[in-house]
Amino acid sequence: MFFAWPVVAILLRGLRPEGAWDFSAFGEVVADPTMRRVLWFTIWESIASTVLCVLF
């Protein structure tokens, strides 16, 4: 809940900037190797932090 809702809200704002669906920004992020690396690190770090916080 504390992880999923903010991610979904950000994705919706990015994919529907003016009320219409626009996936071009997602394609730009996936096409750029640097952005893919940053995205993967961000997702990995958030999942690891969440798991560690729940366990300890």
CHARMM internal coordinates of N, CA and C (Angstrom, degrees):
IC EDIT
DIST 1 N 1 CA 1.4496
DIST 1 CA 1 C 1.5305
ANGL 1 N 1 CA 1 C 110.75
DIST 1 C 2 N 1.3322
ANGL 1 CA 1 C 2 N 117.22
DIHE 1 N 1 CA 1 C 2 N -49.98
DIST 2 N 2 CA 1.4585
ANGL 1 C 2 N 2 CA 120.09
DIHE 1 CA 1 C 2 N 2 CA -176.91
DIST 2 CA 2 C 1.5218
ANGL 2 N 2 CA 2 C 112.13
DIHE 1 C 2 N 2 CA 2 C -72.89
DIST 2 C 3 N 1.3124
ANGL 2 CA 2 C 3 N 116.96
DIHE 2 N 2 CA 2 C 3 N -18.93
DIST 3 N 3 CA 1.4616
ANGL 2 C 3 N 3 CA 121.22
DIHE 2 CA 2 C 3 N 3 CA 177.39
DIST 3 CA 3 C 1.5195
ANGL 3 N 3 CA 3 C 111.08
DIHE 2 C 3 N 3 CA 3 C -97.70
DIST 3 C 4 N 1.3181
ANGL 3 CA 3 C 4 N 116.13
DIHE 3 N 3 CA 3 C 4 N -46.27
DIST 4 N 4 CA 1.4662
ANGL 3 C 4 N 4 CA 120.67
DIHE 3 CA 3 C 4 N 4 CA -172.08
DIST 4 CA 4 C 1.5233
ANGL 4 N 4 CA 4 C 112.70
DIHE 3 C 4 N 4 CA 4 C -68.89
DIST 4 C 5 N 1.3321
ANGL 4 CA 4 C 5 N 118.47
DIHE 4 N 4 CA 4 C 5 N -44.99
DIST 5 N 5 CA 1.4642
ANGL 4 C 5 N 5 CA 119.64
DIHE 4 CA 4 C 5 N 5 CA -175.58
DIST 5 CA 5 C 1.5297
ANGL 5 N 5 CA 5 C 112.81
DIHE 4 C 5 N 5 CA 5 C -61.19
DIST 5 C 6 N 1.3363
ANGL 5 CA 5 C 6 N 120.56
DIHE 5 N 5 CA 5 C 6 N -47.80
DIST 6 N 6 CA 1.4677
ANGL 5 C 6 N 6 CA 119.06
DIHE 5 CA 5 C 6 N 6 CA 177.93
DIST 6 CA 6 C 1.5293
ANGL 6 N 6 CA 6 C 112.87
DIHE 5 C 6 N 6 CA 6 C -61.63
DIST 6 C 7 N 1.3196
ANGL 6 CA 6 C 7 N 117.12
DIHE 6 N 6 CA 6 C 7 N -37.92
DIST 7 N 7 CA 1.4680
ANGL 6 C 7 N 7 CA 120.11
DIHE 6 CA 6 C 7 N 7 CA 179.37
DIST 7 CA 7 C 1.5226
ANGL 7 N 7 CA 7 C 110.19
DIHE 6 C 7 N 7 CA 7 C -64.68
DIST 7 C 8 N 1.3172
ANGL 7 CA 7 C 8 N 116.98
DIHE 7 N 7 CA 7 C 8 N -45.47
DIST 8 N 8 CA 1.4699
ANGL 7 C 8 N 8 CA 120.65
DIHE 7 CA 7 C 8 N 8 CA 179.19
DIST 8 CA 8 C 1.5237
ANGL 8 N 8 CA 8 C 110.59
DIHE 7 C 8 N 8 CA 8 C -63.08
DIST 8 C 9 N 1.3216
ANGL 8 CA 8 C 9 N 117.83
DIHE 8 N 8 CA 8 C 9 N -42.39
DIST 9 N 9 CA 1.4623
ANGL 8 C 9 N 9 CA 120.90
DIHE 8 CA 8 C 9 N 9 CA 179.97
DIST 9 CA 9 C 1.5283
ANGL 9 N 9 CA 9 C 111.38
DIHE 8 C 9 N 9 CA 9 C -62.73
DIST 9 C 10 N 1.3137
ANGL 9 CA 9 C 10 N 117.21
DIHE 9 N 9 CA 9 C 10 N -41.83
DIST 10 N 10 CA 1.4659
ANGL 9 C 10 N 10 CA 120.79
DIHE 9 CA 9 C 10 N 10 CA 178.95
DIST 10 CA 10 C 1.5234
ANGL 10 N 10 CA 10 C 110.68
DIHE 9 C 10 N 10 CA 10 C -66.41
DIST 10 C 11 N 1.3324
ANGL 10 CA 10 C 11 N 116.81
DIHE 10 N 10 CA 10 C 11 N -43.00
DIST 11 N 11 CA 1.4663
ANGL 10 C 11 N 11 CA 119.96
DIHE 10 CA 10 C 11 N 11 CA 178.56
DIST 11 CA 11 C 1.5242
ANGL 11 N 11 CA 11 C 111.51
DIHE 10 C 11 N 11 CA 11 C -62.26
DIST 11 C 12 N 1.3175
ANGL 11 CA 11 C 12 N 117.01
DIHE 11 N 11 CA 11 C 12 N -42.17
DIST 12 N 12 CA 1.4665
ANGL 11 C 12 N 12 CA 119.39
DIHE 11 CA 11 C 12 N 12 CA 178.88
DIST 12 CA 12 C 1.5250
ANGL 12 N 12 CA 12 C 111.72
DIHE 11 C 12 N 12 CA 12 C -63.67
DIST 12 C 13 N 1.3086
ANGL 12 CA 12 C 13 N 117.26
DIHE 12 N 12 CA 12 C 13 N -40.80
DIST 13 N 13 CA 1.4726
ANGL 12 C 13 N 13 CA 119.55
DIHE 12 CA 12 C 13 N 13 CA 177.45
DIST 13 CA 13 C 1.5190
ANGL 13 N 13 CA 13 C 111.49
DIHE 12 C 13 N 13 CA 13 C -64.70
DIST 13 C 14 N 1.3126
ANGL 13 CA 13 C 14 N 116.55
DIHE 13 N 13 CA 13 C 14 N -37.26
DIST 14 N 14 CA 1.4578
ANGL 13 C 14 N 14 CA 120.18
DIHE 13 CA 13 C 14 N 14 CA -179.90
DIST 14 CA 14 C 1.5122
ANGL 14 N 14 CA 14 C 113.58
DIHE 13 C 14 N 14 CA 14 C -74.41
DIST 14 C 15 N 1.3316
ANGL 14 CA 14 C 15 N 116.86
DIHE 14 N 14 CA 14 C 15 N -32.40
DIST 15 N 15 CA 1.4582
ANGL 14 C 15 N 15 CA 120.65
DIHE 14 CA 14 C 15 N 15 CA -177.35
DIST 15 CA 15 C 1.5263
ANGL 15 N 15 CA 15 C 113.08
DIHE 14 C 15 N 15 CA 15 C -92.10
DIST 15 C 16 N 1.3292
ANGL 15 CA 15 C 16 N 117.34
DIHE 15 N 15 CA 15 C 16 N -12.97
DIST 16 N 16 CA 1.4627
ANGL 15 C 16 N 16 CA 121.00
DIHE 15 CA 15 C 16 N 16 CA 178.18
DIST 16 CA 16 C 1.5249
ANGL 16 N 16 CA 16 C 109.59
DIHE 15 C 16 N 16 CA 16 C -131.09
DIST 16 C 17 N 1.3283
ANGL 16 CA 16 C 17 N 118.12
DIHE 16 N 16 CA 16 C 17 N 64.43
DIST 17 N 17 CA 1.4672
ANGL 16 C 17 N 17 CA 119.91
DIHE 16 CA 16 C 17 N 17 CA -173.98
DIST 17 CA 17 C 1.5271
ANGL 17 N 17 CA 17 C 113.95
DIHE 16 C 17 N 17 CA 17 C -64.84
DIST 17 C 18 N 1.3128
ANGL 17 CA 17 C 18 N 117.78
DIHE 17 N 17 CA 17 C 18 N -33.78
DIST 18 N 18 CA 1.4690
ANGL 17 C 18 N 18 CA 120.56
DIHE 17 CA 17 C 18 N 18 CA -178.67
DIST 18 CA 18 C 1.5219
ANGL 18 N 18 CA 18 C 111.13
DIHE 17 C 18 N 18 CA 18 C -125.82
DIST 18 C 19 N 1.3140
ANGL 18 CA 18 C 19 N 117.01
DIHE 18 N 18 CA 18 C 19 N 28.02
DIST 19 N 19 CA 1.4502
ANGL 18 C 19 N 19 CA 121.41
DIHE 18 CA 18 C 19 N 19 CA 178.79
DIST 19 CA 19 C 1.5141
ANGL 19 N 19 CA 19 C 114.94
DIHE 18 C 19 N 19 CA 19 C 91.21
DIST 19 C 20 N 1.3199
ANGL 19 CA 19 C 20 N 117.97
DIHE 19 N 19 CA 19 C 20 N -11.37
DIST 20 N 20 CA 1.4641
ANGL 19 C 20 N 20 CA 121.85
DIHE 19 CA 19 C 20 N 20 CA 178.27
DIST 20 CA 20 C 1.5260
ANGL 20 N 20 CA 20 C 108.56
DIHE 19 C 20 N 20 CA 20 C -111.72
DIST 20 C 21 N 1.3189
ANGL 20 CA 20 C 21 N 115.93
DIHE 20 N 20 CA 20 C 21 N 144.42
DIST 21 N 21 CA 1.4622
ANGL 20 C 21 N 21 CA 120.33
DIHE 20 CA 20 C 21 N 21 CA -179.42
DIST 21 CA 21 C 1.5230
ANGL 21 N 21 CA 21 C 110.63
DIHE 20 C 21 N 21 CA 21 C -66.64
DIST 21 C 22 N 1.3300
ANGL 21 CA 21 C 22 N 116.30
DIHE 21 N 21 CA 21 C 22 N 132.92
DIST 22 N 22 CA 1.4633
ANGL 21 C 22 N 22 CA 122.41
DIHE 21 CA 21 C 22 N 22 CA 179.92
DIST 22 CA 22 C 1.5305
ANGL 22 N 22 CA 22 C 108.17
DIHE 21 C 22 N 22 CA 22 C -142.80
DIST 22 C 23 N 1.3298
ANGL 22 CA 22 C 23 N 116.29
DIHE 22 N 22 CA 22 C 23 N 107.39
DIST 23 N 23 CA 1.4597
ANGL 22 C 23 N 23 CA 121.38
DIHE 22 CA 22 C 23 N 23 CA -176.63
DIST 23 CA 23 C 1.5258
ANGL 23 N 23 CA 23 C 112.94
DIHE 22 C 23 N 23 CA 23 C -97.01
DIST 23 C 24 N 1.3210
ANGL 23 CA 23 C 24 N 118.28
DIHE 23 N 23 CA 23 C 24 N 7.56
DIST 24 N 24 CA 1.4629
ANGL 23 C 24 N 24 CA 120.54
DIHE 23 CA 23 C 24 N 24 CA -177.68
DIST 24 CA 24 C 1.5324
ANGL 24 N 24 CA 24 C 111.79
DIHE 23 C 24 N 24 CA 24 C -65.42
DIST 24 C 25 N 1.3201
ANGL 24 CA 24 C 25 N 117.56
DIHE 24 N 24 CA 24 C 25 N -35.75
DIST 25 N 25 CA 1.4662
ANGL 24 C 25 N 25 CA 120.24
DIHE 24 CA 24 C 25 N 25 CA 179.55
DIST 25 CA 25 C 1.5271
ANGL 25 N 25 CA 25 C 110.68
DIHE 24 C 25 N 25 CA 25 C -65.60
DIST 25 C 26 N 1.3204
ANGL 25 CA 25 C 26 N 117.18
DIHE 25 N 25 CA 25 C 26 N -37.86
DIST 26 N 26 CA 1.4614
ANGL 25 C 26 N 26 CA 121.15
DIHE 25 CA 25 C 26 N 26 CA 177.96
DIST 26 CA 26 C 1.5243
ANGL 26 N 26 CA 26 C 110.27
DIHE 25 C 26 N 26 CA 26 C -62.84
DIST 26 C 27 N 1.3193
ANGL 26 CA 26 C 27 N 116.84
DIHE 26 N 26 CA 26 C 27 N -41.20
DIST 27 N 27 CA 1.4614
ANGL 26 C 27 N 27 CA 121.28
DIHE 26 CA 26 C 27 N 27 CA 178.09
DIST 27 CA 27 C 1.5131
ANGL 27 N 27 CA 27 C 112.01
DIHE 26 C 27 N 27 CA 27 C -63.72
DIST 27 C 28 N 1.3259
ANGL 27 CA 27 C 28 N 116.90
DIHE 27 N 27 CA 27 C 28 N -37.91
DIST 28 N 28 CA 1.4662
ANGL 27 C 28 N 28 CA 120.80
DIHE 27 CA 27 C 28 N 28 CA 178.26
DIST 28 CA 28 C 1.5257
ANGL 28 N 28 CA 28 C 110.89
DIHE 27 C 28 N 28 CA 28 C -65.50
DIST 28 C 29 N 1.3170
ANGL 28 CA 28 C 29 N 116.99
DIHE 28 N 28 CA 28 C 29 N -40.70
DIST 29 N 29 CA 1.4684
ANGL 28 C 29 N 29 CA 120.97
DIHE 28 CA 28 C 29 N 29 CA 179.93
DIST 29 CA 29 C 1.5236
ANGL 29 N 29 CA 29 C 110.41
DIHE 28 C 29 N 29 CA 29 C -66.19
DIST 29 C 30 N 1.3202
ANGL 29 CA 29 C 30 N 117.15
DIHE 29 N 29 CA 29 C 30 N -44.60
DIST 30 N 30 CA 1.4622
ANGL 29 C 30 N 30 CA 121.17
DIHE 29 CA 29 C 30 N 30 CA -178.27
DIST 30 CA 30 C 1.5281
ANGL 30 N 30 CA 30 C 111.34
DIHE 29 C 30 N 30 CA 30 C -68.76
DIST 30 C 31 N 1.3132
ANGL 30 CA 30 C 31 N 117.55
DIHE 30 N 30 CA 30 C 31 N -30.26
DIST 31 N 31 CA 1.4646
ANGL 30 C 31 N 31 CA 120.98
DIHE 30 CA 30 C 31 N 31 CA -177.79
DIST 31 CA 31 C 1.5293
ANGL 31 N 31 CA 31 C 112.73
DIHE 30 C 31 N 31 CA 31 C -75.29
DIST 31 C 32 N 1.3178
ANGL 31 CA 31 C 32 N 117.69
DIHE 31 N 31 CA 31 C 32 N -24.19
DIST 32 N 32 CA 1.4665
ANGL 31 C 32 N 32 CA 121.73
DIHE 31 CA 31 C 32 N 32 CA -176.24
DIST 32 CA 32 C 1.5334
ANGL 32 N 32 CA 32 C 109.97
DIHE 31 C 32 N 32 CA 32 C -90.76
DIST 32 C 33 N 1.3444
ANGL 32 CA 32 C 33 N 118.31
DIHE 32 N 32 CA 32 C 33 N 118.56
DIST 33 N 33 CA 1.4725
ANGL 32 C 33 N 33 CA 120.62
DIHE 32 CA 32 C 33 N 33 CA -178.21
DIST 33 CA 33 C 1.5285
ANGL 33 N 33 CA 33 C 113.62
DIHE 32 C 33 N 33 CA 33 C -60.32
DIST 33 C 34 N 1.3106
ANGL 33 CA 33 C 34 N 117.57
DIHE 33 N 33 CA 33 C 34 N -36.23
DIST 34 N 34 CA 1.4648
ANGL 33 C 34 N 34 CA 120.29
DIHE 33 CA 33 C 34 N 34 CA 179.31
DIST 34 CA 34 C 1.5220
ANGL 34 N 34 CA 34 C 110.47
DIHE 33 C 34 N 34 CA 34 C -65.93
DIST 34 C 35 N 1.3162
ANGL 34 CA 34 C 35 N 116.92
DIHE 34 N 34 CA 34 C 35 N -43.27
DIST 35 N 35 CA 1.4608
ANGL 34 C 35 N 35 CA 120.72
DIHE 34 CA 34 C 35 N 35 CA 179.48
DIST 35 CA 35 C 1.5267
ANGL 35 N 35 CA 35 C 111.29
DIHE 34 C 35 N 35 CA 35 C -66.35
DIST 35 C 36 N 1.3321
ANGL 35 CA 35 C 36 N 116.71
DIHE 35 N 35 CA 35 C 36 N -36.80
DIST 36 N 36 CA 1.4697
ANGL 35 C 36 N 36 CA 119.67
DIHE 35 CA 35 C 36 N 36 CA 176.83
DIST 36 CA 36 C 1.5198
ANGL 36 N 36 CA 36 C 110.45
DIHE 35 C 36 N 36 CA 36 C -62.17
DIST 36 C 37 N 1.3271
ANGL 36 CA 36 C 37 N 116.46
DIHE 36 N 36 CA 36 C 37 N -42.44
DIST 37 N 37 CA 1.4673
ANGL 36 C 37 N 37 CA 120.89
DIHE 36 CA 36 C 37 N 37 CA 179.46
DIST 37 CA 37 C 1.5338
ANGL 37 N 37 CA 37 C 110.65
DIHE 36 C 37 N 37 CA 37 C -64.06
DIST 37 C 38 N 1.3164
ANGL 37 CA 37 C 38 N 116.94
DIHE 37 N 37 CA 37 C 38 N -43.72
DIST 38 N 38 CA 1.4651
ANGL 37 C 38 N 38 CA 121.00
DIHE 37 CA 37 C 38 N 38 CA 178.76
DIST 38 CA 38 C 1.5293
ANGL 38 N 38 CA 38 C 110.48
DIHE 37 C 38 N 38 CA 38 C -64.71
DIST 38 C 39 N 1.3233
ANGL 38 CA 38 C 39 N 116.70
DIHE 38 N 38 CA 38 C 39 N -43.18
DIST 39 N 39 CA 1.4612
ANGL 38 C 39 N 39 CA 121.03
DIHE 38 CA 38 C 39 N 39 CA 179.26
DIST 39 CA 39 C 1.5251
ANGL 39 N 39 CA 39 C 110.85
DIHE 38 C 39 N 39 CA 39 C -61.93
DIST 39 C 40 N 1.3322
ANGL 39 CA 39 C 40 N 116.86
DIHE 39 N 39 CA 39 C 40 N -46.41
DIST 40 N 40 CA 1.4647
ANGL 39 C 40 N 40 CA 120.46
DIHE 39 CA 39 C 40 N 40 CA 179.05
DIST 40 CA 40 C 1.5233
ANGL 40 N 40 CA 40 C 110.86
DIHE 39 C 40 N 40 CA 40 C -61.63
DIST 40 C 41 N 1.3272
ANGL 40 CA 40 C 41 N 118.58
DIHE 40 N 40 CA 40 C 41 N -44.54
DIST 41 N 41 CA 1.4625
ANGL 40 C 41 N 41 CA 121.39
DIHE 40 CA 40 C 41 N 41 CA 179.93
DIST 41 CA 41 C 1.5254
ANGL 41 N 41 CA 41 C 110.72
DIHE 40 C 41 N 41 CA 41 C -62.64
DIST 41 C 42 N 1.3148
ANGL 41 CA 41 C 42 N 116.92
DIHE 41 N 41 CA 41 C 42 N -41.51
DIST 42 N 42 CA 1.4626
ANGL 41 C 42 N 42 CA 121.01
DIHE 41 CA 41 C 42 N 42 CA -179.69
DIST 42 CA 42 C 1.5213
ANGL 42 N 42 CA 42 C 111.13
DIHE 41 C 42 N 42 CA 42 C -63.41
DIST 42 C 43 N 1.3185
ANGL 42 CA 42 C 43 N 116.68
DIHE 42 N 42 CA 42 C 43 N -45.72
DIST 43 N 43 CA 1.4640
ANGL 42 C 43 N 43 CA 120.33
DIHE 42 CA 42 C 43 N 43 CA 179.42
DIST 43 CA 43 C 1.5235
ANGL 43 N 43 CA 43 C 110.39
DIHE 42 C 43 N 43 CA 43 C -64.68
DIST 43 C 44 N 1.3371
ANGL 43 CA 43 C 44 N 116.96
DIHE 43 N 43 CA 43 C 44 N -45.83
DIST 44 N 44 CA 1.4591
ANGL 43 C 44 N 44 CA 121.15
DIHE 43 CA 43 C 44 N 44 CA -179.50
DIST 44 CA 44 C 1.5286
ANGL 44 N 44 CA 44 C 111.16
DIHE 43 C 44 N 44 CA 44 C -61.06
DIST 44 C 45 N 1.3174
ANGL 44 CA 44 C 45 N 116.59
DIHE 44 N 44 CA 44 C 45 N -45.68
DIST 45 N 45 CA 1.4601
ANGL 44 C 45 N 45 CA 120.63
DIHE 44 CA 44 C 45 N 45 CA -178.36
DIST 45 CA 45 C 1.5320
ANGL 45 N 45 CA 45 C 111.56
DIHE 44 C 45 N 45 CA 45 C -65.18
DIST 45 C 46 N 1.3110
ANGL 45 CA 45 C 46 N 117.34
DIHE 45 N 45 CA 45 C 46 N -40.50
DIST 46 N 46 CA 1.4635
ANGL 45 C 46 N 46 CA 119.48
DIHE 45 CA 45 C 46 N 46 CA -179.75
DIST 46 CA 46 C 1.5267
ANGL 46 N 46 CA 46 C 111.51
DIHE 45 C 46 N 46 CA 46 C -67.57
DIST 46 C 47 N 1.3157
ANGL 46 CA 46 C 47 N 117.20
DIHE 46 N 46 CA 46 C 47 N -39.52
DIST 47 N 47 CA 1.4667
ANGL 46 C 47 N 47 CA 119.98
DIHE 46 CA 46 C 47 N 47 CA 177.64
DIST 47 CA 47 C 1.5239
ANGL 47 N 47 CA 47 C 110.46
DIHE 46 C 47 N 47 CA 47 C -66.54
DIST 47 C 48 N 1.3231
ANGL 47 CA 47 C 48 N 117.36
DIHE 47 N 47 CA 47 C 48 N -45.14
DIST 48 N 48 CA 1.4684
ANGL 47 C 48 N 48 CA 120.83
DIHE 47 CA 47 C 48 N 48 CA 179.14
DIST 48 CA 48 C 1.5268
ANGL 48 N 48 CA 48 C 110.98
DIHE 47 C 48 N 48 CA 48 C -61.64
DIST 48 C 49 N 1.3148
ANGL 48 CA 48 C 49 N 117.74
DIHE 48 N 48 CA 48 C 49 N -42.96
DIST 49 N 49 CA 1.4679
ANGL 48 C 49 N 49 CA 121.27
DIHE 48 CA 48 C 49 N 49 CA 179.24
DIST 49 CA 49 C 1.5220
ANGL 49 N 49 CA 49 C 111.29
DIHE 48 C 49 N 49 CA 49 C -63.71
DIST 49 C 50 N 1.3202
ANGL 49 CA 49 C 50 N 116.31
DIHE 49 N 49 CA 49 C 50 N -42.37
DIST 50 N 50 CA 1.4632
ANGL 49 C 50 N 50 CA 120.17
DIHE 49 CA 49 C 50 N 50 CA 179.41
DIST 50 CA 50 C 1.5207
ANGL 50 N 50 CA 50 C 110.97
DIHE 49 C 50 N 50 CA 50 C -62.95
DIST 50 C 51 N 1.3246
ANGL 50 CA 50 C 51 N 116.85
DIHE 50 N 50 CA 50 C 51 N -45.43
DIST 51 N 51 CA 1.4685
ANGL 50 C 51 N 51 CA 120.56
DIHE 50 CA 50 C 51 N 51 CA 179.84
DIST 51 CA 51 C 1.5252
ANGL 51 N 51 CA 51 C 110.35
DIHE 50 C 51 N 51 CA 51 C -62.75
DIST 51 C 52 N 1.3152
ANGL 51 CA 51 C 52 N 117.75
DIHE 51 N 51 CA 51 C 52 N -45.12
DIST 52 N 52 CA 1.4661
ANGL 51 C 52 N 52 CA 120.31
DIHE 51 CA 51 C 52 N 52 CA 179.84
DIST 52 CA 52 C 1.5243
ANGL 52 N 52 CA 52 C 111.97
DIHE 51 C 52 N 52 CA 52 C -63.64
DIST 52 C 53 N 1.3133
ANGL 52 CA 52 C 53 N 117.21
DIHE 52 N 52 CA 52 C 53 N -39.29
DIST 53 N 53 CA 1.4721
ANGL 52 C 53 N 53 CA 120.06
DIHE 52 CA 52 C 53 N 53 CA 178.73
DIST 53 CA 53 C 1.5268
ANGL 53 N 53 CA 53 C 111.42
DIHE 52 C 53 N 53 CA 53 C -66.64
DIST 53 C 54 N 1.3088
ANGL 53 CA 53 C 54 N 117.26
DIHE 53 N 53 CA 53 C 54 N -38.42
DIST 54 N 54 CA 1.4642
ANGL 53 C 54 N 54 CA 120.19
DIHE 53 CA 53 C 54 N 54 CA 179.49
DIST 54 CA 54 C 1.5288
ANGL 54 N 54 CA 54 C 110.53
DIHE 53 C 54 N 54 CA 54 C -69.30
DIST 54 C 55 N 1.3205
ANGL 54 CA 54 C 55 N 117.13
DIHE 54 N 54 CA 54 C 55 N -38.36
DIST 55 N 55 CA 1.4630
ANGL 54 C 55 N 55 CA 120.42
DIHE 54 CA 54 C 55 N 55 CA -178.18
DIST 55 CA 55 C 1.5238
ANGL 55 N 55 CA 55 C 113.16
DIHE 54 C 55 N 55 CA 55 C -74.49
DIST 55 C 56 N 1.3081
ANGL 55 CA 55 C 56 N 117.06
DIHE 55 N 55 CA 55 C 56 N -32.97
DIST 56 N 56 CA 1.4626
ANGL 55 C 56 N 56 CA 120.00
DIHE 55 CA 55 C 56 N 56 CA -175.82
DIST 56 CA 56 C 1.4838
ANGL 56 N 56 CA 56 C 108.50
DIHE 55 C 56 N 56 CA 56 C -116.36
END
COOR INIT
IC SEED 1 N 1 CA 1 C
IC BUILD
